[in-house]
Amino acid sequence: MRMTTGSDDNSIIVCEHVSVGYDEEDVLRDVCLSIPRGAFLPFVGPNGAGKTTLLRAILGLLKPRAGRIITPFHRAPPGYVPQQKTIDPLYPVSVRRIAAMGLYRKLGWWRRPGKQENTTLDGILARLNLADHGDQVFAELSGGQRQKVLLARALASGAEVLVMDEPTSELDEASEKDVLAHLHRLSREEGKTVLLVHHGLGHLASLADVLCVVDHGRVSILENGGRQARQEPCASKEKDHDR
């Protein structure tokens, strides 16, 4: 899959000369990035380099100081997958109910899932090896299972783009490998665009073709192995999904 620092017709997300930061300080400067549909793209780099800042800007949670970010999110909101520790494990909610929260945009808060929605949920839970845990309380699950429940919630929303901030932090090695493998399959087999901040290369070395490296305010795309990916000019381009 070709990925560049320019833009092309297959791009689902484009950053054009984007600078973002907090208070008076720029964290990222003049970012040009084109992410194609169906990409599996880890954001890697030193702590504090701006990986999460870039994802927050792409999500629309931070307004760029310069440049623009083009996404489809006004018509197709992304599926955000937080770290499982962000949900209070003492809250007595079942696996299925948490997954069903992803249906909110379709059903609203009060309408209960019907036959079609329940069939969709069944399929998602089965795909993530959670079919036998639907009635279990979230707190009873392992860390890896909890993270997959949050992924199930994002998938239930039907989102084209899945965005994750260190989805495998605090997981053991086996759980981390399992979660990353599921994310990779979603990209390769279902065409989901998967963006994730990760604390290190680790198991990603055997999964990701390219990496988004964030370091000292700069963003570059590297092929797995360290070679610079092909770069193209970052030209302004009008699209019907401009934010």
Secondary structure, DSSP 4 states (H G I P E B T S, - for coil): ---BSS--TTEEEEEEEEEEEETTEEEEEEEEEEEETT-EEEEE-STTSSHHHHHHHHHTSS--SEEEEE-STTTS--EEE--GGGS-TTS--BHHHHHHGGGHHHHTTTPPP-HHHHHHHHHHHHHTT-GGGTTSBGGGS-HHHHHHHHHHHHHHTT-SEEEEESTTTT--HHHHHHHHHHHHHHHHHH--EEEEE-SS-GGGGGT-SEEEEEETTEEEEEETTSPBPP---------TTB-
